[in-house]
Amino acid sequence: MVRDLLAAEVERLEATYNAGRPFPLVEGRLPSGPGPEGAARGAQLRARNRKAQQTEQSAPAEAAGDEHLA
């Protein structure tokens, strides 16, 4: 099923972007996963998201503690 869907999408892309001609064949294996730069960017993004999530989780607790003082 996946092979048929992929073949149909490749044919659509060839018609749209390559005047209906087949794309050139790719020799060898394509690399899987991100390269070193992409992996580093992903790690930075995950760290930033964790920090933001921790900040959001601590902010409501601090705000709730201040309400009883008013």
Distance bins in CASP14 RR format, pairs under 12 A and 6 or more apart:
PFRMAT RR
TARGET T0000
AUTHOR 0000-0000-0000
RMODE 2
METHOD distances of the structure
MODEL  1
1 7 0 0 0 0 0 1 0 0 0 0 0
1 8 0 0 0 0 0 1 0 0 0 0 0
2 8 0 0 0 0 0 1 0 0 0 0 0
2 9 0 0 0 0 0 1 0 0 0 0 0
3 9 0 0 0 0 0 1 0 0 0 0 0
3 10 0 0 0 0 0 1 0 0 0 0 0
4 10 0 0 0 0 0 1 0 0 0 0 0
4 11 0 0 0 0 0 1 0 0 0 0 0
5 11 0 0 0 0 0 1 0 0 0 0 0
5 12 0 0 0 0 0 1 0 0 0 0 0
6 12 0 0 0 0 0 1 0 0 0 0 0
6 13 0 0 0 0 0 1 0 0 0 0 0
7 13 0 0 0 0 0 1 0 0 0 0 0
7 14 0 0 0 0 0 1 0 0 0 0 0
7 22 0 0 0 0 0 1 0 0 0 0 0
8 14 0 0 0 0 0 1 0 0 0 0 0
8 15 0 0 0 0 0 1 0 0 0 0 0
9 15 0 0 0 0 0 1 0 0 0 0 0
9 16 0 0 0 0 0 1 0 0 0 0 0
9 17 0 0 0 0 0 1 0 0 0 0 0
9 23 0 0 0 0 0 1 0 0 0 0 0
10 16 0 0 0 0 0 1 0 0 0 0 0
10 17 0 0 0 0 0 1 0 0 0 0 0
10 18 0 0 0 0 1 0 0 0 0 0 0
10 20 0 0 0 0 0 1 0 0 0 0 0
10 21 0 0 0 0 0 1 0 0 0 0 0
10 22 0 0 0 0 1 0 0 0 0 0 0
10 23 1 0 0 1 0 0 0 0 0 0 0
10 25 0 0 0 0 0 1 0 0 0 0 0
10 26 0 0 0 0 0 1 0 0 0 0 0
11 17 0 0 0 0 0 1 0 0 0 0 0
11 18 0 0 0 0 0 1 0 0 0 0 0
11 20 0 0 0 0 1 0 0 0 0 0 0
11 21 0 0 0 0 0 1 0 0 0 0 0
11 22 0 0 0 0 1 0 0 0 0 0 0
11 23 0 0 0 0 0 1 0 0 0 0 0
12 18 0 0 0 0 0 1 0 0 0 0 0
12 20 0 0 0 0 1 0 0 0 0 0 0
12 23 0 0 0 0 0 1 0 0 0 0 0
13 19 0 0 0 0 0 1 0 0 0 0 0
13 20 0 0 0 0 1 0 0 0 0 0 0
13 21 0 0 0 0 0 1 0 0 0 0 0
13 22 0 0 0 0 0 1 0 0 0 0 0
13 23 1 0 0 1 0 0 0 0 0 0 0
14 20 1 0 1 0 0 0 0 0 0 0 0
14 21 1 0 0 1 0 0 0 0 0 0 0
14 22 1 0 0 1 0 0 0 0 0 0 0
14 23 1 0 1 0 0 0 0 0 0 0 0
14 24 0 0 0 0 0 1 0 0 0 0 0
15 21 0 0 0 0 1 0 0 0 0 0 0
15 22 0 0 0 0 0 1 0 0 0 0 0
15 23 0 0 0 0 0 1 0 0 0 0 0
16 23 0 0 0 0 0 1 0 0 0 0 0
17 23 0 0 0 0 1 0 0 0 0 0 0
18 24 0 0 0 0 1 0 0 0 0 0 0
31 38 0 0 0 0 0 1 0 0 0 0 0
31 39 0 0 0 0 0 1 0 0 0 0 0
33 39 0 0 0 0 1 0 0 0 0 0 0
33 42 0 0 0 0 0 1 0 0 0 0 0
34 40 0 0 0 0 1 0 0 0 0 0 0
34 41 1 0 0 1 0 0 0 0 0 0 0
34 42 1 0 0 1 0 0 0 0 0 0 0
34 43 0 0 0 0 0 1 0 0 0 0 0
34 45 0 0 0 0 0 1 0 0 0 0 0
35 41 0 0 0 0 1 0 0 0 0 0 0
35 42 0 0 0 0 0 1 0 0 0 0 0
35 43 0 0 0 0 0 1 0 0 0 0 0
36 42 0 0 0 0 0 1 0 0 0 0 0
36 43 0 0 0 0 0 1 0 0 0 0 0
37 43 0 0 0 0 0 1 0 0 0 0 0
37 44 0 0 0 0 0 1 0 0 0 0 0
38 44 0 0 0 0 1 0 0 0 0 0 0
38 45 0 0 0 0 1 0 0 0 0 0 0
38 46 0 0 0 0 0 1 0 0 0 0 0
39 45 0 0 0 0 0 1 0 0 0 0 0
39 46 0 0 0 0 0 1 0 0 0 0 0
40 46 0 0 0 0 0 1 0 0 0 0 0
40 47 0 0 0 0 0 1 0 0 0 0 0
41 47 0 0 0 0 0 1 0 0 0 0 0
41 48 0 0 0 0 0 1 0 0 0 0 0
42 48 0 0 0 0 1 0 0 0 0 0 0
42 49 0 0 0 0 1 0 0 0 0 0 0
42 50 0 0 0 0 0 1 0 0 0 0 0
43 49 0 0 0 0 0 1 0 0 0 0 0
43 50 0 0 0 0 0 1 0 0 0 0 0
44 50 0 0 0 0 0 1 0 0 0 0 0
44 51 0 0 0 0 0 1 0 0 0 0 0
45 51 0 0 0 0 0 1 0 0 0 0 0
45 52 0 0 0 0 0 1 0 0 0 0 0
46 52 0 0 0 0 0 1 0 0 0 0 0
46 53 0 0 0 0 0 1 0 0 0 0 0
47 53 0 0 0 0 0 1 0 0 0 0 0
47 54 0 0 0 0 0 1 0 0 0 0 0
48 54 0 0 0 0 0 1 0 0 0 0 0
48 55 0 0 0 0 0 1 0 0 0 0 0
49 55 0 0 0 0 0 1 0 0 0 0 0
49 56 0 0 0 0 0 1 0 0 0 0 0
50 56 0 0 0 0 0 1 0 0 0 0 0
50 57 0 0 0 0 0 1 0 0 0 0 0
51 57 0 0 0 0 0 1 0 0 0 0 0
51 58 0 0 0 0 0 1 0 0 0 0 0
52 58 0 0 0 0 0 1 0 0 0 0 0
52 59 0 0 0 0 0 1 0 0 0 0 0
53 59 0 0 0 0 0 1 0 0 0 0 0
54 61 0 0 0 0 0 1 0 0 0 0 0
55 61 0 0 0 0 0 1 0 0 0 0 0
55 62 0 0 0 0 0 1 0 0 0 0 0
56 62 0 0 0 0 0 1 0 0 0 0 0
56 63 0 0 0 0 0 1 0 0 0 0 0
57 63 0 0 0 0 0 1 0 0 0 0 0
57 64 0 0 0 0 0 1 0 0 0 0 0
58 64 0 0 0 0 0 1 0 0 0 0 0
58 65 0 0 0 0 0 1 0 0 0 0 0
59 65 0 0 0 0 0 1 0 0 0 0 0
59 66 0 0 0 0 0 1 0 0 0 0 0
60 66 0 0 0 0 0 1 0 0 0 0 0
60 67 0 0 0 0 0 1 0 0 0 0 0
61 67 0 0 0 0 0 1 0 0 0 0 0
62 69 0 0 0 0 0 1 0 0 0 0 0
63 69 0 0 0 0 0 1 0 0 0 0 0
63 70 0 0 0 0 0 1 0 0 0 0 0
64 70 0 0 0 0 0 1 0 0 0 0 0
END
